[in-house]
Amino acid sequence: MRELINEILSLVAPKLQSLGFEEGTWERLVGPSTVSGSLSDVAMPCHSLSPAMRKSPLDIATEISSEISDCLEGIADVSSLNGFVNFSATESWLSTRVENLAPDSRLGVSLDDQRVIAVDYSAPNVAKEMHVGHLRSTVIGDAIVRMLEFKGHIVHRENHVGDWGTPFGMLIEHLLDIGEGEVAGEKGISDFDLFYKQARTKFDENPEFAERARSRVVKLQSEEEETLRLWNVLVNVSTNYFNEVYSMLGVLLTDEDLMGESAYRHLLPNVVDRLTEIGILENSDGADVVFLGGNWVNRDGEPFPVMIRKADGGFNYSTSDLACIIDRVERLGCDDLLYVVGTPQKQHFEMVFEVAKRSGFMNQEHRAVHVNFGSVLDSDGQMLKSRKGQNVKLVDLLREAVTRAELSISEKNPDLSGDERKNVARMIGIGAVKYSDLSSDRTKDYVFDWDRMLSFEGNTAPYLQYAHARICSIFSRSGIGRESTLGTRIQLNTPEERALAKTLVTFPEAVDYSTAGLYPHRLCTHLHSIASSFASFYEVCHVLDEDDEVKSSRLAMCDLTARALSLGLGLLGIDCPERM
């Protein structure tokens, strides 16, 4: 109820000042009602005003209520109870706001002051399988990118793929052993996990192979032509696999967004040079490190270093991330740097960001944020694994989601068949997996539950998608085009209509709230409120069996609801079928 709060503040300010309330002492108290089941939309608790006013909260609320009612006529009904001033939006105010939203394709969502933002997310590894652990980074990052772009920002999608380093010595040698043609052909690598494990086993158990692998690393680091060609074979095969997963997930990432570790390898010596020039690089047992001091200590209370260059001359993840910051700030001109990475990396990013600030790689105008997330757990609260105790492959999980969804819709709507059923099954299955992740507070672990995520009840994607499909069905049966509802006068004659209207007019602030905090689950919560309010509205309010004015109003509400659900789910990267 942001708009209502703003109107209340502007209209009652003169009256409250005349009553002796100084500016700045009461405005922050006016906010959305937090009482469950409250009949008011906005409330002002008066308890903190009691000492200064030398009156009881009850008396203050009663006085304010009686004095300001007239200036809010037609906007909000005012009452007092237990030391609270309560404001309830009037029917006319709500109707006007709904009518104003109808012709707006953005449904009231404004544009922010534009910033240039890099979002680092997904980040799989070359020649390794994408597992369920990559799911969270990919779908959370994708939703954040979509929301930021919708709010008018310039967003650089940065897929920081692990494609460089010492493991590639053994991977390239294993590639040569099994035959380059087998891997580079159309078949590619059928099982990346097996490929990597075979290479690792040979490295650990075969001294001759291990020596070849170490020699290959030297050639790779010196960018020997043939070694780079073989390295590219692995990168290209892996990229094709990544694209298959991204296509199934329906995310925005493309080949142009790939910025692997290799892309920054030439910047790594520059990081060392710049830190040396600034004077914060120190030598510790032959390694080049930065000591941040303060709270950055190990368990023994000794200074904890940020490793920049190891004693053997190799670089560290911190060096690579500092190179990323230099590139994103200086080449891309980014204002904000967002890293969608699991919570265990919290300290790493805190220290990297601190080094970047002290070294001048970022200034006070830049914002670097670790967009952390928890783990995906099974029903026993353990890390989600396959029946064989291995990490769950993301491709297998997504295929199973579509299969389960197709079985579900075959039972629910047998009229769907052929390509339409497969397409709807994809929307529901993939949407269910993504929404289950996004609807959970990203900072917490969440339990992966097939039955819950594919349910047509509760805060799930199928529940929201079904509400959208139901509205499409209403218009299909009515023979009335949805565009004809634009400009319709809205009537809110029932509590269910008013409740639905309130969820629709607060859609813009839900998008803003979710985007500003980088928390997709807040938008999910609001979309569920819209769908739940629509379900109550649909159960009580007949749409097509009313006189023309009521029918037109209710059809306009249906259209606006469908558009809010479609837009909101779209910002989360989830499709809305018209039949299911």
C-alpha positions as CSV (number, residue, x, y, z in Angstrom):
1,M,0.0,0.0,0.0
2,R,2.8,2.4,-0.8
3,E,0.6,4.8,-2.8
4,L,-1.9,4.9,0.0
5,I,0.8,5.6,2.6
6,N,2.2,8.4,0.4
7,E,-1.2,10.1,0.1
8,I,-1.9,9.8,3.8
9,L,1.5,11.4,4.7
10,S,1.0,14.3,2.3
11,L,-2.6,15.0,3.3
12,V,-2.4,14.7,7.1
13,A,1.0,16.4,7.6
14,P,-0.5,19.9,8.0
15,K,-3.2,18.7,10.4
16,L,-0.7,16.8,12.6
17,Q,1.7,19.8,12.7
18,S,-1.2,21.9,13.9
19,L,-1.8,19.4,16.7
20,G,1.8,19.8,17.9
21,F,3.4,16.8,16.1
22,E,6.8,17.9,14.9
23,E,8.0,17.0,11.4
24,G,10.0,13.8,11.5
25,T,8.5,12.5,14.7
26,W,5.6,10.5,13.3
27,E,6.0,9.9,9.5
28,R,8.1,6.7,10.0
29,L,5.4,5.2,12.1
30,V,2.9,5.0,9.2
31,G,3.3,1.7,7.4
32,P,1.4,-1.4,6.2
33,S,-0.7,-3.1,8.8
34,T,1.1,-6.1,10.2
35,V,-1.8,-7.6,12.1
36,S,-2.9,-10.9,10.5
37,G,-6.5,-10.7,9.3
38,S,-6.6,-6.9,10.0
39,L,-9.4,-5.0,8.3
40,S,-7.1,-2.0,7.9
41,D,-4.5,-1.6,5.2
42,V,-2.2,0.9,6.9
43,A,-1.6,1.6,10.6
44,M,0.1,4.1,12.8
45,P,1.1,2.9,16.2
46,C,1.2,5.8,18.7
47,H,3.0,4.2,21.6
48,S,6.4,5.8,20.9
49,L,4.7,9.2,20.9
50,S,3.3,8.9,24.4
51,P,6.3,10.2,26.4
52,A,6.7,13.4,24.4
53,M,3.0,14.1,24.2
54,R,2.4,13.1,27.8
55,K,-0.7,11.2,26.8
56,S,-1.7,7.6,26.6
57,P,-1.3,5.9,23.2
58,L,-5.1,5.3,23.2
59,D,-5.8,9.0,23.7
60,I,-3.3,10.0,21.0
61,A,-4.7,7.6,18.5
62,T,-8.3,8.7,19.2
63,E,-7.3,12.4,18.8
64,I,-5.5,11.9,15.6
65,S,-8.3,9.7,14.2
66,S,-11.0,12.3,14.8
67,E,-8.9,15.2,13.5
68,I,-7.7,13.7,10.2
69,S,-10.8,11.8,9.0
70,D,-12.1,14.7,6.9
71,C,-8.9,15.3,5.0
72,L,-8.8,11.7,3.9
73,E,-12.4,11.5,2.7
74,G,-12.7,9.3,-0.3
75,I,-9.2,7.9,0.1
76,A,-9.2,6.1,3.4
77,D,-11.5,5.4,6.3
78,V,-9.9,6.2,9.6
79,S,-10.4,4.6,13.0
80,S,-8.5,4.0,16.2
81,L,-8.0,0.9,18.3
82,N,-5.7,0.1,21.2
83,G,-3.3,3.0,20.5
84,F,-3.3,2.5,16.7
85,V,-4.6,4.8,14.0
86,N,-6.0,2.5,11.3
87,F,-6.5,3.4,7.7
88,S,-8.6,1.4,5.2
89,A,-8.5,2.2,1.5
90,T,-11.9,3.2,0.2
91,E,-13.6,1.4,-2.6
92,S,-13.3,4.4,-4.8
93,W,-9.6,4.8,-4.2
94,L,-9.0,1.1,-4.9
95,S,-11.2,1.2,-8.1
96,T,-9.3,4.2,-9.4
97,R,-5.9,2.5,-8.8
98,V,-7.0,-0.7,-10.6
99,E,-8.4,1.3,-13.5
100,N,-5.1,3.2,-13.8
101,L,-3.1,-0.1,-13.9
102,A,-5.2,-1.7,-16.7
103,P,-3.8,0.2,-19.7
104,D,-0.2,0.0,-18.4
105,S,1.8,-2.9,-19.9
106,R,4.2,-2.6,-16.9
107,L,1.3,-2.7,-14.4
108,G,2.6,0.3,-12.5
109,V,6.3,-0.8,-12.2
110,S,8.5,2.2,-12.6
111,L,12.0,2.4,-13.9
112,D,14.9,3.0,-11.6
113,D,17.8,5.4,-12.1
114,Q,19.9,3.3,-14.4
115,R,23.0,1.6,-13.2
116,V,25.4,-0.8,-15.0
117,I,25.4,-4.1,-13.2
118,A,27.4,-7.3,-13.7
119,V,25.7,-10.5,-12.4
120,D,28.1,-13.4,-12.0
121,Y,26.1,-16.6,-11.9
122,S,25.8,-20.3,-12.9
123,A,29.6,-20.9,-13.3
124,P,29.8,-24.6,-14.2
125,N,33.2,-26.3,-14.9
126,V,34.4,-27.4,-18.2
127,A,34.4,-31.3,-18.6
128,K,32.3,-31.6,-15.5
129,E,28.6,-32.4,-15.1
130,M,26.2,-29.7,-14.0
131,H,24.6,-30.9,-10.8
132,V,21.7,-29.8,-8.7
133,G,24.1,-27.5,-6.9
134,H,24.3,-25.4,-10.1
135,L,20.5,-25.1,-10.2
136,R,20.3,-22.4,-7.4
137,S,23.0,-20.2,-8.8
138,T,21.5,-20.4,-12.3
139,V,17.9,-19.8,-11.6
140,I,18.4,-17.2,-8.9
141,G,20.9,-15.3,-11.0
142,D,18.6,-15.5,-14.0
143,A,15.6,-14.1,-12.0
144,I,17.7,-11.3,-10.6
145,V,18.9,-10.4,-14.1
146,R,15.3,-10.3,-15.5
147,M,14.1,-8.1,-12.6
148,L,17.0,-5.7,-12.9
149,E,16.6,-5.4,-16.6
150,F,12.9,-4.8,-16.2
151,K,13.7,-2.0,-13.8
152,G,15.7,-0.3,-16.5
153,H,19.3,-1.3,-15.6
154,I,22.0,-2.3,-18.0
155,V,23.0,-5.8,-17.0
156,H,26.0,-7.8,-18.0
157,R,25.4,-11.6,-17.6
158,E,28.8,-13.1,-16.5
159,N,29.0,-16.9,-16.6
160,H,32.4,-17.4,-14.9
161,V,33.1,-20.9,-16.2
162,G,35.9,-22.9,-14.7
163,D,38.0,-23.4,-17.8
164,W,41.6,-22.9,-16.8
165,G,44.1,-24.3,-14.3
166,T,46.1,-27.4,-13.4
167,P,43.3,-30.0,-13.9
168,F,43.3,-29.4,-17.6
169,G,46.7,-31.1,-17.9
170,M,45.2,-34.4,-16.9
171,L,41.9,-33.8,-18.8
172,I,43.8,-33.0,-22.1
173,E,46.0,-36.1,-21.7
174,H,42.9,-38.3,-21.0
175,L,41.3,-36.8,-24.1
176,L,44.3,-37.9,-26.1
177,D,44.2,-41.4,-24.6
178,I,40.6,-42.1,-25.4
179,G,40.7,-40.4,-28.8
180,E,40.1,-36.8,-29.7
181,G,37.7,-37.9,-32.4
182,E,35.4,-39.6,-30.0
183,V,35.0,-36.5,-27.9
184,A,35.0,-33.9,-30.6
185,G,32.4,-35.8,-32.7
186,E,28.7,-35.4,-32.6
187,K,28.4,-37.8,-29.6
188,G,30.7,-35.6,-27.5
189,I,31.2,-36.6,-23.9
190,S,28.2,-38.7,-22.8
191,D,29.1,-38.7,-19.1
192,F,31.2,-35.8,-17.9
193,D,31.5,-37.2,-14.4
194,L,32.9,-40.5,-15.7
195,F,35.3,-38.6,-18.0
196,Y,36.7,-36.5,-15.1
197,K,36.9,-39.4,-12.6
198,Q,38.8,-41.5,-15.2
199,A,41.3,-38.7,-15.7
200,R,41.7,-38.2,-11.9
201,T,42.1,-41.9,-11.2
202,K,44.9,-42.2,-13.9
203,F,46.6,-39.1,-12.5
204,D,46.6,-40.5,-9.0
205,E,47.6,-44.1,-9.9
206,N,49.7,-43.8,-13.0
207,P,53.0,-41.9,-12.5
208,E,53.7,-41.8,-16.2
209,F,50.3,-40.2,-16.9
210,A,50.8,-37.8,-14.0
211,E,54.1,-36.6,-15.5
212,R,52.5,-36.1,-18.9
213,A,49.7,-34.2,-17.2
214,R,52.1,-31.9,-15.4
215,S,54.0,-31.3,-18.6
216,R,50.8,-30.5,-20.4
217,V,49.9,-27.9,-17.7
218,V,53.2,-26.1,-18.5
219,K,52.4,-26.1,-22.2
220,L,48.9,-24.8,-21.5
221,Q,50.1,-22.0,-19.3
222,S,52.7,-21.0,-22.0
223,E,49.8,-21.2,-24.5
224,E,51.5,-23.7,-26.8
225,E,49.4,-23.8,-30.0
226,E,48.5,-27.5,-30.1
227,T,47.7,-27.6,-26.4
228,L,45.4,-24.6,-26.7
229,R,43.6,-26.4,-29.6
230,L,43.0,-29.5,-27.5
231,W,41.9,-27.3,-24.6
232,N,39.4,-25.7,-27.0
233,V,38.0,-29.1,-27.9
234,L,37.1,-29.7,-24.3
235,V,35.7,-26.2,-23.9
236,N,33.5,-26.5,-27.1
237,V,32.1,-29.9,-26.1
238,S,31.3,-28.6,-22.6
239,T,29.7,-25.4,-24.0
240,N,27.3,-27.4,-26.1
241,Y,26.4,-29.3,-23.0
242,F,25.9,-26.2,-21.0
243,N,23.6,-24.8,-23.7
244,E,21.5,-27.9,-23.6
245,V,20.9,-27.4,-19.9
246,Y,20.3,-23.7,-20.2
247,S,17.8,-24.4,-23.0
248,M,15.9,-26.9,-20.9
249,L,15.9,-24.4,-18.0
250,G,14.8,-21.5,-20.2
251,V,17.4,-19.1,-18.8
252,L,18.9,-16.1,-20.6
253,L,22.6,-17.3,-20.7
254,T,24.2,-17.6,-24.1
255,D,27.7,-18.2,-25.5
256,E,28.3,-14.4,-25.4
257,D,27.9,-14.5,-21.7
258,L,30.7,-17.0,-21.2
259,M,33.6,-15.3,-19.3
260,G,35.7,-18.2,-18.1
261,E,38.7,-18.0,-15.9
262,S,40.8,-18.2,-19.0
263,A,39.5,-14.8,-20.1
264,Y,41.3,-13.1,-17.2
265,R,44.5,-15.1,-17.3
266,H,46.4,-12.2,-18.9
267,L,45.2,-9.8,-16.1
268,L,46.6,-11.9,-13.3
269,P,50.1,-10.5,-13.4
270,N,48.6,-7.1,-13.6
271,V,46.8,-7.7,-10.3
272,V,50.1,-8.5,-8.6
273,D,51.8,-5.5,-10.2
274,R,49.1,-3.1,-9.0
275,L,49.0,-4.5,-5.5
276,T,52.8,-4.2,-5.3
277,E,52.7,-0.6,-6.5
278,I,50.1,0.3,-3.9
279,G,52.2,-1.3,-1.3
280,I,49.8,-3.8,0.3
281,L,51.3,-7.0,-1.1
282,E,53.6,-8.9,1.3
283,N,55.7,-11.9,1.1
284,S,54.8,-14.8,3.4
285,D,56.9,-18.0,3.2
286,G,57.6,-17.3,-0.5
287,A,54.0,-16.5,-1.4
288,D,52.5,-13.1,-2.2
289,V,49.6,-12.2,0.1
290,V,47.6,-9.4,1.5
291,F,47.0,-9.1,5.2
292,L,43.8,-7.2,6.0
293,G,44.3,-7.1,9.7
294,G,41.4,-6.4,12.1
295,N,39.0,-9.3,12.4
296,W,40.6,-11.3,9.6
297,V,42.4,-13.9,11.7
298,N,42.4,-17.6,11.8
299,R,41.3,-19.8,14.7
300,D,44.6,-19.2,16.5
301,G,44.2,-15.4,16.3
302,E,46.9,-15.1,13.7
303,P,46.5,-12.8,10.6
304,F,44.6,-14.6,7.9
305,P,46.1,-13.8,4.4
306,V,44.4,-13.3,1.1
307,M,46.5,-15.4,-1.2
308,I,47.5,-13.7,-4.4
309,R,50.4,-15.7,-5.8
310,K,51.5,-19.0,-4.4
311,A,55.1,-19.9,-3.7
312,D,55.3,-22.0,-6.8
313,G,54.2,-19.0,-8.9
314,G,50.6,-20.2,-9.4
315,F,47.7,-17.8,-8.9
316,N,44.7,-18.2,-6.6
317,Y,40.9,-17.8,-6.9
318,S,41.3,-14.5,-5.1
319,T,43.6,-13.3,-7.9
320,S,41.1,-14.3,-10.5
321,D,38.3,-12.6,-8.7
322,L,40.3,-9.4,-8.4
323,A,41.0,-9.5,-12.1
324,C,37.3,-9.9,-12.7
325,I,36.6,-6.8,-10.6
326,I,39.2,-4.8,-12.6
327,D,37.7,-5.9,-15.9
328,R,34.1,-5.3,-14.9
329,V,34.8,-1.9,-13.4
330,E,37.2,-0.6,-16.0
331,R,36.2,-2.3,-19.2
332,L,32.4,-2.7,-18.7
333,G,32.0,0.4,-16.6
334,C,30.0,-1.4,-14.0
335,D,28.5,0.3,-10.9
336,D,27.4,-2.9,-9.2
337,L,29.0,-6.3,-9.0
338,L,26.7,-9.2,-8.0
339,Y,28.0,-12.7,-7.3
340,V,25.4,-15.4,-7.1
341,V,27.4,-18.0,-5.2
342,G,26.8,-20.4,-2.3
343,T,26.9,-19.2,1.3
344,P,30.2,-21.2,2.1
345,Q,32.1,-18.6,0.0
346,K,31.0,-15.7,2.3
347,Q,34.4,-15.0,3.8
348,H,36.2,-15.4,0.5
349,F,34.1,-12.6,-1.1
350,E,34.2,-10.4,2.0
351,M,38.0,-10.5,1.8
352,V,38.3,-10.1,-1.9
353,F,35.9,-7.1,-1.8
354,E,38.0,-5.5,1.0
355,V,41.2,-5.9,-1.0
356,A,39.5,-4.4,-4.1
357,K,38.4,-1.4,-2.0
358,R,41.8,-0.8,-0.4
359,S,43.6,-1.2,-3.7
360,G,41.4,1.3,-5.5
361,F,40.0,-1.3,-7.9
362,M,36.6,-0.1,-6.6
363,N,35.6,3.2,-5.1
364,Q,32.8,4.3,-2.7
365,E,30.4,4.6,-5.6
366,H,30.7,0.9,-6.5
367,R,28.7,-1.8,-4.8
368,A,29.8,-5.4,-4.6
369,V,27.4,-8.0,-3.2
370,H,27.7,-11.7,-2.5
371,V,24.2,-12.9,-3.4
372,N,24.5,-16.0,-1.2
373,F,22.3,-19.1,-1.2
374,G,21.9,-22.2,0.8
375,S,21.9,-25.9,-0.2
376,V,19.3,-28.2,-1.7
377,L,18.4,-31.0,0.8
378,D,16.5,-34.2,0.6
379,S,13.6,-35.1,2.9
380,D,16.1,-36.3,5.6
381,G,17.8,-32.9,5.7
382,Q,20.9,-34.2,3.9
383,M,22.5,-32.9,0.8
384,L,20.4,-34.1,-2.2
385,K,22.0,-37.1,-3.8
386,S,21.0,-39.7,-6.3
387,R,20.0,-43.3,-5.3
388,K,23.7,-44.3,-5.8
389,G,24.8,-41.6,-3.4
390,Q,26.2,-39.3,-6.1
391,N,25.4,-35.7,-7.0
392,V,22.1,-35.4,-8.9
393,K,22.8,-34.5,-12.5
394,L,20.8,-31.4,-13.5
395,V,19.8,-32.8,-16.9
396,D,18.3,-36.0,-15.2
397,L,16.4,-33.9,-12.7
398,L,14.9,-31.6,-15.4
399,R,13.9,-34.5,-17.5
400,E,12.2,-36.2,-14.6
401,A,10.4,-33.0,-13.8
402,V,8.9,-32.8,-17.3
403,T,8.0,-36.5,-17.2
404,R,6.2,-36.2,-13.9
405,A,4.4,-33.0,-15.1
406,E,3.1,-34.8,-18.2
407,L,1.7,-37.6,-16.1
408,S,0.0,-35.1,-13.9
409,I,-1.7,-33.1,-16.7
410,S,-2.7,-36.3,-18.5
411,E,-4.8,-37.1,-15.5
412,K,-6.0,-33.5,-14.9
413,N,-6.9,-32.6,-18.5
414,P,-6.9,-35.6,-20.9
415,D,-8.0,-33.3,-23.7
416,L,-4.5,-32.0,-24.0
417,S,-2.5,-34.2,-26.5
418,G,0.4,-34.3,-28.8
419,D,2.7,-31.4,-29.0
420,E,0.5,-29.2,-26.9
421,R,0.6,-31.6,-24.0
422,K,4.4,-31.9,-24.3
423,N,4.8,-28.1,-24.4
424,V,2.6,-27.6,-21.4
425,A,4.4,-30.4,-19.5
426,R,7.7,-28.6,-20.1
427,M,6.3,-25.3,-18.8
428,I,4.8,-27.0,-15.7
429,G,7.8,-29.3,-15.0
430,I,10.6,-26.8,-15.5
431,G,8.5,-24.0,-13.9
432,A,7.9,-26.2,-10.8
433,V,11.6,-26.9,-10.3
434,K,12.5,-23.2,-10.7
435,Y,9.7,-21.8,-8.6
436,S,10.3,-24.3,-5.8
437,D,13.9,-22.9,-5.6
438,L,13.0,-19.2,-6.1
439,S,10.0,-19.2,-3.6
440,S,12.4,-20.2,-0.8
441,D,14.5,-17.6,0.9
442,R,17.7,-17.9,-1.0
443,T,19.8,-17.5,2.1
444,K,18.4,-20.7,3.6
445,D,18.6,-24.4,2.7
446,Y,15.4,-25.8,1.1
447,V,14.1,-29.4,0.8
448,F,13.6,-30.8,-2.6
449,D,10.1,-32.4,-2.7
450,W,8.6,-33.6,-6.0
451,D,5.0,-33.9,-4.6
452,R,5.0,-30.4,-3.1
453,M,6.6,-28.6,-6.1
454,L,4.3,-30.2,-8.6
455,S,1.1,-29.8,-6.5
456,F,-1.7,-27.7,-7.8
457,E,-2.3,-26.4,-4.3
458,G,-0.2,-24.1,-2.2
459,N,2.7,-21.7,-3.1
460,T,3.8,-23.6,-6.2
461,A,4.2,-22.8,-9.9
462,P,1.4,-25.1,-11.0
463,Y,-1.0,-23.4,-8.7
464,L,-0.1,-20.0,-10.2
465,Q,0.0,-21.3,-13.8
466,Y,-3.4,-22.9,-13.3
467,A,-4.9,-19.6,-12.1
468,H,-3.6,-18.0,-15.3
469,A,-5.0,-20.9,-17.5
470,R,-8.4,-20.6,-15.7
471,I,-8.6,-16.9,-16.6
472,C,-7.7,-17.7,-20.3
473,S,-10.5,-20.3,-20.2
474,I,-13.0,-17.7,-18.9
475,F,-12.3,-15.4,-21.8
476,S,-12.3,-18.3,-24.3
477,R,-15.8,-19.2,-23.1
478,S,-17.0,-15.6,-23.0
479,G,-16.0,-14.9,-26.6
480,I,-14.8,-11.5,-25.4
481,G,-11.3,-10.3,-26.3
482,R,-9.1,-9.4,-23.3
483,E,-8.1,-6.1,-24.9
484,S,-11.7,-5.0,-24.8
485,T,-11.6,-4.8,-21.0
486,L,-9.1,-1.9,-21.0
487,G,-10.7,1.3,-19.8
488,T,-13.5,-0.6,-18.1
489,R,-15.0,1.0,-14.9
490,I,-14.1,-1.2,-12.0
491,Q,-16.7,-2.0,-9.4
492,L,-15.6,-3.5,-6.1
493,N,-18.9,-4.7,-4.5
494,T,-17.7,-7.7,-2.5
495,P,-14.9,-8.3,0.0
496,E,-13.4,-10.8,-2.5
497,E,-13.2,-8.1,-5.2
498,R,-11.6,-5.7,-2.8
499,A,-9.1,-8.2,-1.6
500,L,-8.1,-9.1,-5.1
501,A,-7.8,-5.4,-6.0
502,K,-5.4,-4.8,-3.1
503,T,-3.1,-7.5,-4.3
504,L,-3.1,-6.1,-7.8
505,V,-2.4,-2.5,-6.8
506,T,0.5,-3.6,-4.6
507,F,2.1,-5.6,-7.4
508,P,4.6,-2.8,-8.3
509,E,5.9,-2.4,-4.8
510,A,6.3,-6.2,-4.6
511,V,8.5,-6.1,-7.7
512,D,10.5,-3.2,-6.3
513,Y,10.9,-4.8,-2.9
514,S,12.1,-8.1,-4.4
515,T,14.5,-6.4,-6.9
516,A,16.0,-4.0,-4.4
517,G,16.8,-6.8,-1.9
518,L,17.8,-9.3,-4.6
519,Y,15.2,-11.7,-3.1
520,P,13.1,-13.4,-5.7
521,H,11.1,-15.2,-3.0
522,R,9.4,-11.9,-2.1
523,L,7.9,-11.7,-5.5
524,C,6.8,-15.3,-5.3
525,T,5.0,-14.6,-2.1
526,H,3.1,-11.8,-3.6
527,L,2.2,-13.8,-6.8
528,H,0.8,-16.5,-4.5
529,S,-1.3,-13.8,-2.7
530,I,-2.7,-12.7,-6.1
531,A,-3.5,-16.3,-7.1
532,S,-5.1,-17.1,-3.7
533,S,-7.2,-13.9,-3.8
534,F,-8.3,-14.7,-7.3
535,A,-9.3,-18.2,-6.2
536,S,-11.6,-16.7,-3.5
537,F,-12.9,-14.2,-6.0
538,Y,-13.6,-16.9,-8.6
539,E,-15.4,-19.0,-6.0
540,V,-17.8,-16.3,-4.9
541,C,-18.1,-13.8,-7.7
542,H,-19.8,-15.0,-10.9
543,V,-18.1,-13.5,-13.9
544,L,-20.1,-14.3,-16.9
545,D,-23.6,-14.6,-15.3
546,E,-24.0,-11.0,-14.3
547,D,-25.3,-7.8,-15.9
548,D,-23.1,-6.1,-18.4
549,E,-21.5,-3.6,-16.0
550,V,-20.6,-6.1,-13.4
551,K,-19.4,-8.7,-16.0
552,S,-17.2,-6.1,-17.7
553,S,-15.7,-5.1,-14.3
554,R,-15.0,-8.6,-13.3
555,L,-13.6,-9.5,-16.7
556,A,-11.2,-6.5,-16.4
557,M,-10.1,-7.8,-13.0
558,C,-9.6,-11.3,-14.5
559,D,-7.5,-9.8,-17.3
560,L,-5.4,-7.7,-14.9
561,T,-4.8,-10.8,-12.7
562,A,-3.7,-12.9,-15.6
563,R,-1.3,-10.2,-16.7
564,A,0.2,-9.8,-13.2
565,L,0.7,-13.5,-12.9
566,S,2.2,-13.7,-16.4
567,L,4.5,-10.7,-15.9
568,G,5.5,-11.8,-12.4
569,L,6.3,-15.4,-13.4
570,G,8.1,-14.1,-16.5
571,L,10.4,-12.0,-14.3
572,L,11.2,-15.3,-12.6
573,G,11.8,-17.0,-15.9
574,I,8.7,-19.2,-15.8
575,D,6.2,-19.6,-18.6
576,C,2.4,-19.4,-18.3
577,P,0.4,-21.9,-20.4
578,E,-3.1,-20.9,-21.6
579,R,-4.4,-24.4,-21.1
580,M,-3.5,-27.1,-18.6
